[in-house]
Amino acid sequence: MDKEKVNSGDIIDLHILKRIYRFVYPYQKAFYLLVFLTVLIAFVAPALPLLIQKTIDDYILVKNYQGLVNMLMILIGVLVLQGIIQYFHTYLSGWLGQHVIRDIRTQLYDHLLSLKLRYFDQTPIGRLVTRTISDIETLSDIFSQGIAAIIGDVLQILVILTVMLIFNWKLTLVSLSTLPLLIISTYVFKEKVKVSFNNVRTAVSNLNTFVQEHITGMNIVQIFSSEEREHKKFNEINEEHKRANIKSVLYYSIYFPVAEIIQAAGIGLLVWYGARGVLHEDVTIGVLIAFIMYINMFFRPIRQIADRFNTLQLGIVSSSRIFNILDTKDQIPDNGTFAPDRLKGKVAFKNVWFAYNERDYVLKNINFEVEEGQTIALVGATGAGKSSIINLLTRFYDINRGEILIDDVNIKDFELDNLRSNIGVVLQDVFLFSDTIEGNITLGNPDIERSKMIEAADLVGARRFIDRLPGGFDYNVMERGATLSVGQRQLISFVRAMVYDPKIIVLDEATSSVDTETEEMIQEAITKLMKGRTAIVIAHRLSTIQSADKILVLDHGEIKEQGTHQELLSLDGYYAQLHKMQYKAVM
């Protein structure tokens, strides 16, 4: 398995932040209101110690009861105001974050839908799941605990420091004498946790990739009795995840007690020096109490800033990963404008060369034509290039040289959606979603009426088993159609192809792994599906393609022979030898 390694990156990447702001822009009123509330909190919170100092010195000590009541009312009002501001600040930051990550996730998924299959061949699915789910969730923390919170903490520190210096600069210097120790410990903590958090994210990505791959391939794991070996591999990855998390917990368990001790030392020095000032009447009791409150308010955001910087940096790393996918320009160009309502179905490959990796050609100078309504069969060993021809016709991949024509029009001139909607593909390995049978047939297309779906199911013989299922067409087939047999899944794929009524049908023969009765049903369905359509059939059993109008014999990406069944037998070449081998196997 390809394990992912991620660099920790810069603490603040302005380029990434600018890109994130583009997603914030549609909600800029909410964003600026959030900034305003952040600034407001920074100024309202430090007002409380000032009011308490005034209450003690000007009203309690002089026994001014009415003034005390008035000050208490003011204090309660300020506390209520602070609570209201904090409520809107917390809600707004969460609201903004969720709207932004919704938009980013939508754009990311739309972008993934547009990428070539080559990208998915080369990228672990578990990693893409991590990007789409976990990384985007981490990005939301930028709004709730990142930029706005850091700005608020810094402003609050500056306001408190200014007020303290105005009150008594000597008390300020004494109480903040331990600050250098806190700054040093905070920096060390930030750097350690930054690495630790990135290790956690990497471990999560690797864990997701491993679990997704092995659950999908569980039949292979069990068939080859490799449960114990795979369990050991999982334990190793899981152990990495545990170690990364425990290391981050360790740093937290060390830092916060150290920070508390440093803060307590600062308060102790303040009380010692301030008490002397009170005895000498240089400092009032109210000022001393206010300073104790300010010290707590001053040190708290400094402790939090380290954590918030790591949250911000994690969000930036996650953003970088997400934007790397969004910046991937591996799409099939969709520049065509030709969009006919109906194709005739003529297909032509002219001097087509194709390589998956830009070097090793899997198709070499392919030339053939299929007239409207004809059936052409592709024959050859595994790796001969049969599936590649299908992938090129549907533009899952683009050719390196040559051209592919449909109705004498280059397929690159078609609108991509129009091209694919006119080509029905039925593969041997049928993929069904965890949805109802109707959902898997229509794929959510509202233009396909239920009556049309039922008619197509009747035509290919699928309704016989569908009606026996609980709920009929509303029966949920579960993930990958696990509750259905191979033949039933295949028949559903035929219905799916038929309701879209394509003029060109591509069939990867699907009778090699079913019983005789099911094979007869599928062959009957294939015959009905091909009627009146141009058909391209990947042939595994030669007995099923003897009536094809043309048979192409492929070997190592080249067409070695082509003709009808009888013409190829008379050549006594590759096809004839293959036919004899299959005939002997049947005998």
C-alpha positions as CSV (number, residue, x, y, z in Angstrom):
1,M,0.0,0.0,0.0
2,D,1.2,3.5,-0.9
3,K,1.6,5.3,2.4
4,E,1.2,9.0,2.4
5,K,3.8,11.4,3.8
6,V,3.0,15.0,4.3
7,N,5.2,17.9,5.1
8,S,4.1,20.1,7.9
9,G,4.3,23.3,5.8
10,D,4.4,26.9,6.8
11,I,2.4,28.2,9.8
12,I,0.7,30.8,7.7
13,D,0.6,30.4,3.9
14,L,-0.8,33.6,2.5
15,H,-1.4,32.0,-0.9
16,I,-3.6,29.3,0.7
17,L,-5.4,31.8,2.9
18,K,-6.2,34.0,-0.2
19,R,-7.6,30.9,-1.9
20,I,-9.7,30.1,1.2
21,Y,-11.0,33.7,1.2
22,R,-12.3,33.2,-2.3
23,F,-14.8,30.7,-0.8
24,V,-15.5,33.1,2.0
25,Y,-16.2,36.0,-0.4
26,P,-19.9,35.1,-1.0
27,Y,-20.4,35.4,2.8
28,Q,-18.3,38.5,3.2
29,K,-21.0,40.3,5.3
30,A,-20.9,37.4,7.8
31,F,-17.1,37.4,7.7
32,Y,-16.8,41.1,8.5
33,L,-19.4,40.9,11.2
34,L,-17.4,38.0,12.7
35,V,-14.2,40.2,12.6
36,F,-16.2,43.1,14.3
37,L,-17.5,40.8,17.1
38,T,-13.9,39.5,17.6
39,V,-12.6,43.0,18.1
40,L,-15.6,43.8,20.3
41,I,-14.9,40.8,22.6
42,A,-11.2,41.9,22.9
43,F,-12.3,45.3,24.3
44,V,-15.4,44.2,26.4
45,A,-13.6,41.4,28.4
46,P,-10.9,43.7,29.8
47,A,-13.5,46.1,31.0
48,L,-14.7,43.7,33.8
49,P,-11.5,44.0,36.0
50,L,-11.7,47.8,35.6
51,L,-15.3,47.9,36.8
52,I,-14.4,45.5,39.7
53,Q,-11.5,47.8,40.7
54,K,-13.7,50.8,40.7
55,T,-16.4,49.0,42.7
56,I,-13.9,47.9,45.4
57,D,-12.0,51.2,45.7
58,D,-14.7,53.7,45.2
59,Y,-17.8,52.0,46.7
60,I,-17.0,49.0,48.9
61,L,-14.1,50.5,50.9
62,V,-16.0,53.7,51.4
63,K,-19.2,51.9,52.2
64,N,-21.2,53.5,49.5
65,Y,-24.1,51.1,49.3
66,Q,-26.2,52.8,46.5
67,G,-23.1,53.2,44.4
68,L,-22.3,49.5,44.9
69,V,-25.8,48.5,43.8
70,N,-25.4,50.7,40.6
71,M,-22.0,49.2,39.9
72,L,-23.3,45.7,40.3
73,M,-26.1,46.5,37.8
74,I,-23.4,47.7,35.4
75,L,-21.3,44.6,36.0
76,I,-24.3,42.3,35.3
77,G,-25.1,44.3,32.2
78,V,-21.5,44.0,30.9
79,L,-21.5,40.2,31.6
80,V,-24.8,39.8,29.8
81,L,-23.5,41.8,26.9
82,Q,-20.3,39.8,26.8
83,G,-22.4,36.6,26.8
84,I,-24.6,37.8,23.9
85,I,-21.5,38.8,21.9
86,Q,-19.8,35.5,22.6
87,Y,-22.9,33.6,21.6
88,F,-23.2,35.4,18.2
89,H,-19.4,35.1,17.7
90,T,-19.4,31.3,18.3
91,Y,-22.5,30.7,16.2
92,L,-21.4,32.9,13.3
93,S,-17.9,31.4,13.2
94,G,-19.5,27.9,13.0
95,W,-22.1,29.0,10.5
96,L,-19.5,30.6,8.2
97,G,-17.1,27.6,8.5
98,Q,-19.9,25.1,7.6
99,H,-21.0,27.1,4.6
100,V,-17.5,27.4,3.3
101,I,-16.6,23.8,3.7
102,R,-19.9,22.8,2.1
103,D,-19.0,24.9,-0.9
104,I,-15.4,23.5,-1.0
105,R,-16.6,19.9,-0.6
106,T,-19.1,20.4,-3.4
107,Q,-16.5,21.9,-5.7
108,L,-14.0,19.2,-4.8
109,Y,-16.6,16.4,-5.6
110,D,-17.6,18.1,-8.8
111,H,-14.0,18.3,-9.8
112,L,-13.4,14.6,-9.0
113,L,-16.3,13.7,-11.2
114,S,-14.6,15.5,-14.1
115,L,-11.2,13.7,-13.8
116,K,-10.0,11.0,-16.1
117,L,-10.1,7.4,-15.0
118,R,-6.3,7.5,-15.1
119,Y,-6.3,9.7,-12.0
120,F,-8.4,7.2,-10.0
121,D,-6.2,4.4,-11.3
122,Q,-3.2,6.1,-9.7
123,T,-4.7,7.5,-6.5
124,P,-5.9,5.4,-3.6
125,I,-9.6,5.8,-3.0
126,G,-9.1,5.9,0.8
127,R,-6.9,9.0,0.3
128,L,-9.6,10.7,-1.7
129,V,-12.2,9.9,1.0
130,T,-9.8,11.5,3.6
131,R,-9.5,14.6,1.4
132,T,-13.3,14.9,0.8
133,I,-14.3,14.2,4.4
134,S,-11.6,14.5,7.1
135,D,-9.4,17.2,5.6
136,I,-12.4,19.5,4.8
137,E,-13.7,19.0,8.4
138,T,-10.2,20.1,9.6
139,L,-10.5,23.1,7.4
140,S,-13.6,24.2,9.2
141,D,-11.5,24.7,12.4
142,I,-9.8,27.6,10.7
143,F,-13.0,29.6,11.2
144,S,-14.0,28.4,14.7
145,Q,-10.5,28.2,16.3
146,G,-8.1,29.6,13.8
147,I,-7.8,33.1,12.3
148,A,-10.6,34.9,14.1
149,A,-9.7,33.3,17.4
150,I,-6.0,34.2,17.0
151,I,-6.8,37.8,16.1
152,G,-9.1,38.0,19.1
153,D,-6.5,36.6,21.4
154,V,-3.8,39.0,20.2
155,L,-6.0,42.0,20.5
156,Q,-7.1,41.0,24.0
157,I,-3.4,40.6,25.0
158,L,-2.6,44.1,23.6
159,V,-5.6,45.8,25.3
160,I,-4.9,44.1,28.7
161,L,-1.2,45.0,28.5
162,T,-2.0,48.7,27.7
163,V,-4.5,48.9,30.6
164,M,-2.0,47.3,33.0
165,L,0.7,49.7,32.0
166,I,-1.6,52.7,32.4
167,F,-2.6,51.5,35.9
168,N,0.8,50.6,37.3
169,W,3.8,49.9,35.1
170,K,5.8,48.5,38.1
171,L,3.1,45.9,38.9
172,T,3.0,45.1,35.2
173,L,6.7,44.4,34.9
174,V,6.7,42.3,38.1
175,S,3.6,40.2,37.2
176,L,4.9,39.6,33.6
177,S,8.4,38.7,34.7
178,T,7.7,35.0,34.1
179,L,6.3,35.7,30.6
180,P,9.6,34.9,28.7
181,L,9.5,31.4,30.2
182,L,5.9,30.9,29.0
183,I,6.8,32.2,25.5
184,I,9.7,29.8,25.3
185,S,7.6,26.8,26.5
186,T,4.7,27.8,24.2
187,Y,7.0,27.9,21.2
188,V,8.6,24.5,22.0
189,F,5.1,23.0,22.5
190,K,3.8,24.5,19.2
191,E,6.7,23.1,17.2
192,K,6.3,19.6,18.8
193,V,2.6,19.4,18.4
194,K,2.7,20.7,14.8
195,V,4.8,17.7,13.8
196,S,2.7,15.4,16.0
197,F,-0.6,16.6,14.5
198,N,0.7,16.1,10.9
199,N,1.7,12.6,11.8
200,V,-1.8,12.0,13.1
201,R,-3.3,13.3,9.8
202,T,-1.0,11.1,7.8
203,A,-1.8,8.1,9.9
204,V,-5.6,8.7,9.5
205,S,-5.1,8.9,5.7
206,N,-3.1,5.7,5.6
207,L,-5.7,4.0,7.8
208,N,-8.6,5.1,5.6
209,T,-6.8,3.9,2.5
210,F,-6.0,0.5,4.0
211,V,-9.5,-0.2,5.4
212,Q,-11.2,0.9,2.2
213,E,-9.1,-1.2,0.0
214,H,-9.3,-4.3,2.1
215,I,-13.0,-4.2,2.8
216,T,-13.6,-3.8,-0.9
217,G,-11.3,-6.7,-1.6
218,M,-12.4,-8.9,1.4
219,N,-13.2,-11.8,-0.9
220,I,-9.6,-11.9,-2.1
221,V,-8.4,-11.7,1.5
222,Q,-10.6,-14.6,2.5
223,I,-10.1,-16.8,-0.6
224,F,-6.3,-16.8,-0.1
225,S,-6.6,-17.1,3.7
226,S,-4.5,-14.0,4.3
227,E,-6.6,-12.7,7.2
228,E,-3.8,-13.1,9.6
229,R,-1.3,-11.3,7.4
230,E,-3.6,-8.5,6.6
231,H,-4.5,-8.2,10.3
232,K,-0.8,-7.7,11.1
233,K,-0.5,-5.0,8.4
234,F,-3.6,-3.3,9.9
235,N,-2.1,-3.5,13.4
236,E,1.1,-1.8,12.2
237,I,-0.8,1.1,10.6
238,N,-3.2,1.3,13.6
239,E,-0.1,1.3,15.9
240,E,1.3,4.3,14.0
241,H,-2.0,6.1,14.5
242,K,-2.0,5.3,18.2
243,R,1.7,6.4,18.7
244,A,1.0,9.7,16.9
245,N,-2.0,10.5,19.0
246,I,-0.3,9.5,22.3
247,K,2.7,11.7,21.4
248,S,0.4,14.7,20.9
249,V,-1.4,13.9,24.2
250,L,2.0,13.7,25.9
251,Y,3.0,17.2,24.7
252,Y,-0.3,18.6,26.0
253,S,0.0,16.8,29.4
254,I,3.5,18.4,29.8
255,Y,2.8,21.9,28.4
256,F,-0.4,22.9,30.3
257,P,0.9,22.0,33.8
258,V,4.1,23.9,33.0
259,A,2.1,26.9,31.8
260,E,0.0,26.8,34.9
261,I,3.1,26.8,37.1
262,I,4.6,29.7,35.2
263,Q,1.3,31.6,35.5
264,A,1.0,30.8,39.2
265,A,4.6,32.1,39.8
266,G,3.7,35.3,38.0
267,I,0.6,35.7,40.3
268,G,2.7,34.9,43.4
269,L,5.2,37.6,42.5
270,L,2.3,40.0,41.8
271,V,0.7,39.3,45.2
272,W,4.0,39.6,47.0
273,Y,4.9,43.0,45.4
274,G,1.3,44.3,45.3
275,A,0.8,43.5,49.0
276,R,3.8,45.6,49.9
277,G,2.3,48.4,47.8
278,V,-1.0,48.1,49.6
279,L,0.8,48.2,53.0
280,H,2.7,51.3,51.9
281,E,-0.5,52.7,50.3
282,D,1.2,52.9,46.9
283,V,-1.4,50.4,45.5
284,T,-5.1,50.1,46.2
285,I,-6.7,46.7,47.0
286,G,-9.0,47.2,43.9
287,V,-6.0,47.6,41.6
288,L,-4.3,44.5,43.1
289,I,-7.4,42.4,42.5
290,A,-7.8,43.8,39.0
291,F,-4.2,42.9,38.2
292,I,-4.7,39.4,39.4
293,M,-7.7,39.1,37.1
294,Y,-5.7,40.7,34.2
295,I,-2.9,38.2,34.7
296,N,-5.3,35.3,34.3
297,M,-6.8,37.0,31.3
298,F,-3.4,37.7,29.9
299,F,-1.8,34.3,30.2
300,R,-4.9,32.3,29.1
301,P,-4.8,33.5,25.4
302,I,-1.0,33.0,25.3
303,R,-1.5,29.4,26.3
304,Q,-4.3,29.0,23.7
305,I,-2.4,30.8,20.9
306,A,0.0,27.8,20.5
307,D,-3.0,25.5,20.1
308,R,-4.7,27.8,17.8
309,F,-1.6,28.2,15.6
310,N,-1.5,24.4,15.3
311,T,-5.2,24.3,14.4
312,L,-4.6,27.0,11.8
313,Q,-1.6,25.2,10.4
314,L,-3.4,21.9,10.2
315,G,-6.2,23.7,8.4
316,I,-3.6,25.1,5.9
317,V,-2.0,21.7,5.4
318,S,-5.5,20.2,4.8
319,S,-6.3,23.1,2.4
320,S,-3.1,22.5,0.5
321,R,-4.0,18.9,0.0
322,I,-7.5,19.8,-1.1
323,F,-6.3,22.5,-3.5
324,N,-3.7,20.1,-4.9
325,I,-6.7,18.0,-6.1
326,L,-8.6,21.0,-7.4
327,D,-5.5,22.1,-9.3
328,T,-5.2,18.7,-11.0
329,K,-5.8,19.3,-14.7
330,D,-6.4,15.7,-15.7
331,Q,-9.8,16.1,-17.2
332,I,-11.0,15.0,-20.6
333,P,-11.3,18.3,-22.6
334,D,-15.0,19.0,-23.2
335,N,-14.7,21.5,-26.0
336,G,-17.0,19.9,-28.5
337,T,-20.3,21.6,-29.6
338,F,-21.8,18.8,-31.7
339,A,-24.9,17.5,-29.9
340,P,-27.3,15.5,-32.2
341,D,-30.6,14.4,-30.8
342,R,-30.1,10.9,-32.3
343,L,-27.1,9.1,-33.7
344,K,-27.1,6.7,-36.6
345,G,-24.4,4.6,-35.0
346,K,-21.6,4.3,-37.6
347,V,-18.2,3.9,-35.8
348,A,-14.7,4.2,-37.3
349,F,-11.2,4.0,-35.8
350,K,-8.6,5.5,-38.1
351,N,-4.9,5.0,-37.4
352,V,-5.5,5.0,-33.6
353,W,-2.5,4.8,-31.3
354,F,-2.9,4.8,-27.5
355,A,-0.7,4.4,-24.4
356,Y,-1.8,4.7,-20.8
357,N,1.6,5.9,-19.6
358,E,2.7,7.9,-22.7
359,R,5.4,5.3,-23.5
360,D,4.2,1.8,-23.9
361,Y,1.5,1.7,-26.6
362,V,-1.4,-0.7,-25.8
363,L,-3.1,0.0,-29.2
364,K,-1.0,0.4,-32.4
365,N,-2.4,1.7,-35.6
366,I,-6.0,0.4,-35.1
367,N,-8.2,0.7,-38.2
368,F,-11.8,-0.6,-38.5
369,E,-15.3,0.5,-39.3
370,V,-18.7,-0.5,-38.1
371,E,-21.8,0.4,-40.1
372,E,-25.1,1.5,-38.6
373,G,-26.8,-1.5,-37.0
374,Q,-23.9,-3.8,-37.4
375,T,-22.3,-6.0,-34.7
376,I,-18.5,-6.2,-34.4
377,A,-16.8,-8.5,-32.0
378,L,-13.4,-8.0,-30.4
379,V,-11.4,-11.2,-29.7
380,G,-8.0,-11.7,-28.1
381,A,-6.0,-12.7,-25.1
382,T,-6.0,-10.7,-21.8
383,G,-4.1,-7.5,-22.4
384,A,-4.6,-7.5,-26.2
385,G,-6.4,-4.1,-26.0
386,K,-10.1,-5.0,-26.2
387,S,-11.1,-2.9,-23.1
388,S,-8.9,0.0,-24.2
389,I,-10.9,0.3,-27.5
390,I,-14.1,0.6,-25.4
391,N,-12.4,3.2,-23.0
392,L,-11.4,5.3,-26.0
393,L,-14.8,5.2,-27.7
394,T,-16.4,6.5,-24.6
395,R,-13.6,9.0,-24.1
396,F,-12.6,7.7,-20.6
397,Y,-9.2,8.2,-22.1
398,D,-8.0,10.3,-25.1
399,I,-6.0,8.8,-27.9
400,N,-2.4,9.7,-28.6
401,R,-2.6,9.6,-32.4
402,G,-5.3,9.1,-35.1
403,E,-9.0,9.8,-34.8
404,I,-12.2,8.1,-33.8
405,L,-15.4,8.9,-35.7
406,I,-19.0,8.4,-35.0
407,D,-21.3,9.2,-37.9
408,D,-18.2,10.6,-39.6
409,V,-17.7,13.2,-36.8
410,N,-14.7,13.2,-34.6
411,I,-15.7,12.2,-31.1
412,K,-13.7,15.2,-29.7
413,D,-16.3,17.4,-31.5
414,F,-19.2,16.0,-29.6
415,E,-20.4,17.4,-26.3
416,L,-19.0,14.9,-23.8
417,D,-22.4,14.3,-22.1
418,N,-24.1,13.9,-25.5
419,L,-21.5,11.4,-26.7
420,R,-21.7,9.2,-23.6
421,S,-25.5,9.3,-23.4
422,N,-25.6,7.8,-26.9
423,I,-23.3,4.9,-25.9
424,G,-24.6,2.2,-23.6
425,V,-21.9,0.2,-21.8
426,V,-22.6,-3.2,-20.1
427,L,-19.6,-4.6,-18.4
428,Q,-19.0,-8.1,-17.1
429,D,-18.2,-6.7,-13.7
430,V,-21.5,-4.9,-12.9
431,F,-21.3,-2.2,-10.3
432,L,-24.5,-1.5,-8.4
433,F,-24.9,1.3,-5.8
434,S,-26.4,0.8,-2.3
435,D,-29.8,1.9,-3.6
436,T,-33.1,0.5,-4.8
437,I,-33.3,-1.4,-8.1
438,E,-35.1,1.6,-9.6
439,G,-32.3,3.9,-8.4
440,N,-29.7,1.7,-10.0
441,I,-31.5,1.5,-13.3
442,T,-32.4,5.2,-13.7
443,L,-29.4,6.5,-11.7
444,G,-31.7,9.3,-10.5
445,N,-32.6,10.6,-13.9
446,P,-36.0,12.2,-13.6
447,D,-36.6,11.9,-17.3
448,I,-36.9,8.1,-17.2
449,E,-40.5,7.2,-16.4
450,R,-41.3,4.2,-14.3
451,S,-43.4,2.7,-17.0
452,K,-40.4,2.8,-19.4
453,M,-38.3,1.1,-16.8
454,I,-40.8,-1.7,-16.3
455,E,-41.2,-2.1,-20.0
456,A,-37.4,-2.5,-20.4
457,A,-37.3,-5.0,-17.5
458,D,-40.0,-7.1,-19.2
459,L,-38.2,-7.0,-22.5
460,V,-34.9,-8.4,-21.1
461,G,-36.6,-10.8,-18.8
462,A,-35.4,-9.2,-15.5
463,R,-38.9,-8.5,-14.1
464,R,-39.4,-12.2,-13.4
465,F,-36.9,-12.1,-10.5
466,I,-37.5,-8.4,-9.6
467,D,-41.2,-9.0,-8.8
468,R,-40.2,-11.8,-6.4
469,L,-38.0,-9.5,-4.4
470,P,-39.5,-7.7,-1.3
471,G,-40.6,-4.4,-2.6
472,G,-39.9,-5.2,-6.2
473,F,-38.3,-2.2,-7.9
474,D,-38.0,-0.6,-4.5
475,Y,-35.8,-3.4,-3.1
476,N,-32.5,-2.1,-1.8
477,V,-29.7,-4.2,-3.4
478,M,-27.1,-3.1,-0.8
479,E,-23.5,-2.1,-1.6
480,R,-22.3,-3.4,-5.0
481,G,-25.5,-5.5,-5.3
482,A,-24.3,-7.9,-2.7
483,T,-27.8,-9.4,-2.1
484,L,-28.2,-10.3,-5.8
485,S,-26.7,-13.1,-7.9
486,V,-24.2,-12.4,-10.7
487,G,-26.9,-13.1,-13.3
488,Q,-29.4,-10.8,-11.6
489,R,-26.9,-8.0,-11.4
490,Q,-26.2,-8.5,-15.1
491,L,-29.8,-8.3,-16.1
492,I,-30.3,-5.1,-14.1
493,S,-27.3,-3.6,-16.1
494,F,-29.1,-4.5,-19.3
495,V,-32.3,-2.8,-18.2
496,R,-30.2,0.3,-17.2
497,A,-28.6,0.4,-20.7
498,M,-32.0,-0.1,-22.4
499,V,-33.9,2.7,-20.6
500,Y,-31.3,5.2,-21.8
501,D,-31.9,3.9,-25.3
502,P,-28.4,4.3,-26.7
503,K,-27.8,3.9,-30.4
504,I,-24.4,2.3,-29.8
505,I,-24.2,-0.6,-27.3
506,V,-20.9,-2.0,-25.9
507,L,-21.1,-5.4,-24.3
508,D,-18.4,-7.1,-22.3
509,E,-19.8,-10.7,-22.5
510,A,-21.1,-11.7,-19.1
511,T,-21.9,-15.4,-19.3
512,S,-18.6,-16.9,-18.2
513,S,-19.5,-17.1,-14.5
514,V,-23.2,-18.0,-14.5
515,D,-25.2,-21.2,-14.7
516,T,-26.7,-22.5,-18.0
517,E,-30.2,-21.3,-17.3
518,T,-29.1,-17.8,-16.4
519,E,-26.7,-17.8,-19.4
520,E,-29.7,-18.5,-21.7
521,M,-31.6,-15.6,-20.1
522,I,-28.7,-13.3,-20.5
523,Q,-28.1,-14.3,-24.1
524,E,-31.8,-13.7,-24.8
525,A,-31.5,-10.3,-23.2
526,I,-28.3,-9.5,-25.2
527,T,-30.1,-10.3,-28.4
528,K,-33.0,-8.0,-27.5
529,L,-30.6,-5.2,-26.4
530,M,-28.6,-5.3,-29.6
531,K,-31.6,-5.3,-31.9
532,G,-31.6,-2.1,-34.0
533,R,-28.3,-0.9,-32.5
534,T,-24.7,-0.8,-33.5
535,A,-23.0,-3.3,-31.2
536,I,-19.4,-3.7,-30.1
537,V,-18.9,-7.0,-28.2
538,I,-15.9,-8.1,-26.2
539,A,-16.0,-11.8,-26.8
540,H,-14.8,-14.5,-24.4
541,R,-16.8,-17.4,-25.8
542,L,-16.5,-17.6,-29.6
543,S,-19.7,-19.5,-29.8
544,T,-21.6,-16.3,-28.9
545,I,-20.3,-14.2,-31.7
546,Q,-20.5,-16.4,-34.8
547,S,-23.3,-14.3,-36.2
548,A,-21.3,-11.0,-35.8
549,D,-20.9,-8.9,-39.0
550,K,-17.2,-8.6,-38.3
551,I,-14.7,-10.0,-35.9
552,L,-11.5,-8.3,-35.0
553,V,-8.7,-10.5,-33.7
554,L,-6.4,-8.4,-31.4
555,D,-2.9,-9.4,-30.2
556,H,-0.6,-7.1,-28.3
557,G,-2.5,-4.0,-29.3
558,E,-2.6,-4.8,-33.1
559,I,-5.4,-6.1,-35.3
560,K,-4.0,-9.4,-36.6
561,E,-7.1,-10.7,-38.4
562,Q,-10.6,-9.4,-39.2
563,G,-13.6,-10.8,-41.0
564,T,-16.7,-12.9,-40.4
565,H,-16.6,-16.2,-38.4
566,Q,-16.3,-18.3,-41.6
567,E,-13.8,-16.1,-43.2
568,L,-11.5,-16.2,-40.2
569,L,-11.8,-20.0,-39.9
570,S,-10.8,-20.4,-43.5
571,L,-7.6,-18.4,-42.8
572,D,-6.6,-21.1,-40.4
573,G,-4.8,-18.4,-38.3
574,Y,-5.0,-17.1,-34.8
575,Y,-8.8,-17.2,-34.7
576,A,-9.0,-20.7,-36.1
577,Q,-6.6,-22.0,-33.5
578,L,-8.5,-20.2,-30.7
579,H,-11.8,-21.7,-32.0
580,K,-10.2,-25.2,-32.0
581,M,-9.0,-24.8,-28.4
582,Q,-12.4,-23.7,-27.2
583,Y,-14.1,-26.5,-29.1
584,K,-11.8,-29.1,-27.5
585,A,-12.4,-27.6,-24.1
586,V,-16.2,-28.0,-24.7
587,M,-15.8,-31.6,-26.0
